[in-house]
Structure formats: structure tokens, C-alpha cells
Amino acid sequence: MPSPEQPGSVQALERERERVVTLLSRHFANDRLNIDELEARLELAYRAQSMAEVRALVSDLADADEPASPGALRPAPPPSQSVRRRMLSILSAHVRRGVWIPPQELDLVAVMSDTHLDLREAQLTAGVTEIRVRAWWAALRITVPAGVHVVTELQPVLASLNDRTGDGPPPPHGAPVIRISGWAVMSDVAVRRLGG
């Protein structure tokens, strides 16, 4: 029976899998992988049965272990000009609440995580705020304030979707719109409206 430190052991494989998932997440966060590439590689990482299979998933990412140089990072635009951003939560708990200015388009990616997006104190811009969800084995809560229109077009796959935004009086004409689209696989998603 191999010891925990030997390359063929289950413990070593799990450690290597976690390392590769972390590296893939870092590359995604730095825009070196798009969402489809990340999803495909994460799925392969969790299916892999050997160290070689896991390591092959980052073999083409030559600088995977190197931190990005300061010149490679793009400065964030001012909040008023932020059109699209990403909220990434992988193997973690992530809460976004308080006073903030959401972008017009928010890509919300939750993988094996507990994620809460609270928009009650957010300063929503006029028009439509798009939230594109990609959840996999996640618990996801989205809390919206009273006085906004909510359109939920999320597609659950082997998942639970509980949309409570229809409760209460309808928002006024011309109120901001929050549109939630995308998909959730083997996840628990709750969308609720609370007074802000």
C-alpha cells in the first residue's frame, strides 16, 4: 500500500488536484482562461484518476506557478464606467454586500461554494443589470431590494431554484431591472426580495 507521500497515493492525488484547481482559478481570474475552458478543465480535474492526468490540465499554461507581473495587470475602471465584471467563488464561501456599484453585466461563477450576492444597498444604474450565473455544486443566494423589477431566466439542471421575487407589491414603472440568466447544475439557488 503506498504511503501518503508517494505519487500514486490517493492523498497525493487529491493534493495535486487541489493545486491544479487553484491554478486554473488563478488563470481564470486573470483572464488567461475563459469560462468554457475553466469549466471543461475543472470537470476533467475532478474526473482524473492519475497525477499525470491532473498535471496535463495545466501543462500548456507555462507560467501557472508564476505570479502575474505588475505590468500584466489591467487597471480596474472607475465604478461609474464598469460595464462588465466577474464574481468568482470556487471551493469557498463568498459574500458581496453593502454599498457598492454593480457593473451592467456581472458574470457570477460559483463552483462547490456558498455564495451570497446581496444587492439591497447596491447603487443600481438605470436600465438593466445583467447577472449571468454559472453554478456547479453550489449554494447560491441572490437578495434584491424592494422597488426593482426582477426577471429570472436561470436554467436549473438537477438543481433547486426558489424564486421569491414575485412576493409583495409590484415595483413602480421605470424601476431598475435585474435580469438573472445562465444555469445551475446540482446546486441550490434562492432569489429573494427584501426591503433595502
N, C-alpha and C positions, 0 to 999 in steps of 0.2 A: 504494500500500500504506500503511495507516495506521501512524503511529508508535506505540510502546508507550504513550505518554501520551494518545493520542486515545481518546475514549469508545468508539469502535467496535472497538478493537483487542482481540485475544484476551487479551493480558496485563492490560488494564484490566478486562475481563470477569471474569477469574479473581480479580483483587484484590477486585473488588466482591462476587463470590461468597463469598470467604473472610470478608469483612467481615460479610456478611449471616448466614452460618453462625455466626459468633462472636456476633452479636447475638441470634440465635434461641436459641443455647445459654444465653446470659445470662438471657433471659426465662424459659426452661425452669427453670433453676437457681433463679430467684426466684419460681417458681410462677405465672408470668403466662401460661404455655402448658402444656397438659397433654401427656402423652407422644404421644397420637394427633396432636395439632396439630403438635408438633415433627416427628414422622416425616413427615407429609404435606408440610410446608414444606421439610424437608431434601431430600426426593425431588424436589420441584419446583425447588429451588435448583440441584441438580446436573443437571437436565434443561434448565434455562433457556438460551436461545440469545442473549439480549439483556440489556443493562443494565436496561431498563425492566421486563422480566420478573422479574429478580432483586430489584430495588428494591421491586416491588409486594408481595413477600412480607413486608416489614416496614412497609408504608405504614400499616397500621392500628395499629401499635404506636408511638404518638406519642412516648413517652418512651424509645425504643430506645437513643438515644445518651446518655441521662442516667443517672448512677449512682443507685441507689435511695437515698432519704433514710433516715437512721438510724431514723426512726420507722416506716418501712415494713417494716423487717426484723423478723421474729418471733424472739424469743429461742429458742435450742435448749433442749429439755427435758433434764433430767439423764439420764445414760445409763440409769439404772435405770427411767426412765419412757419411754424412747424406743421407741415402738411401730412407727413406720414412717419410713424414711429412703430417700434416693436416692443412688446412686453413679453419677456421670456421667463418661463419658470419650469425648470427641469429638475426632478428629484428634490424638490424643495417646497417651502411654504413662502408665498409671496402676497403681500397686501399692499394695494395702492389706494390711499385715501387722503383726505384733507383738501386744502385749497391748491388746485393745480389747473393748468390749461391743457386739456387733451388735444391731440392732433386731430385733423379732419379724418384721417384714416389710421386706425390702430390695429396692428396685427398682434393678436393675443395668442401666444403659443404656450400651452400647458401640457407637460409630459410627466406623468407619475408624480403629480404635485397637488398641493392645496393652494388655490389661488383665489383671491378676492379683489375684485375691481369695484371700488366704491366711488360713484360719481355724484354723490349728494352735495359736496362742496366744490365740485369741479366747475370751472368757468367755461361753459359750453359756448361755442361760437354759433351764430345764427346759421340756419340751414341744417344739413345732415352731418352727423358724426357717425362714421362707419367703424364698426368693431368686427373684425374678421377673426373668428375663433377657429383654432385647430387644437383640439383637446384629445389626449390619448391617455387613458387610465388616470384621469384627474378628477378632483373635486373642484368645481368652478362656480363661484358666486359673483353675480353682477348686480349691484344695487344702484338703482337710478332714482333721481329725485322726483317729487311731485311736479307737475306742470310741464312735462316733456312728453312728446309722442314717442312710443317705442314700437318698433317693427322687428319682430323676432322671426328670422328665416333660417335658424340653425337646424341642421340635419343630424339627428341622433342615430347612431349605429350601435346597437347593443348598449344603449345608454339611457339615462333618465334625464328628461328635460321638464322642468317645472317652471312655467312662465306665469307669474302672478301680477304682471303689469296691467292687466285689464281690470283689476280691482280698483274701486274708488271712482271719483268723478273724472270725466274726460278732461284732458288739458285744453287750454284755450287755443283758439285759432291762431296760427302763426308761431306757435311754440317751437322750440328746437326739436329736432328729430334725432333719435338714437336708433340706428339700424344694426342689428346683430345678425351676422350671417356666418357661414362656414360649416364645420362639422365637429362632432364629438363622438369618439369611439370608446366604448367601455368606460364611460365617465358619468358623473353625477353633476348636472348643470342646473342651477337655480337662478332665475332672473326675477327680481322683485322690485317693487316701488315703495320707497319710504320718503316721508316728508323731509326736506333738507333745510 
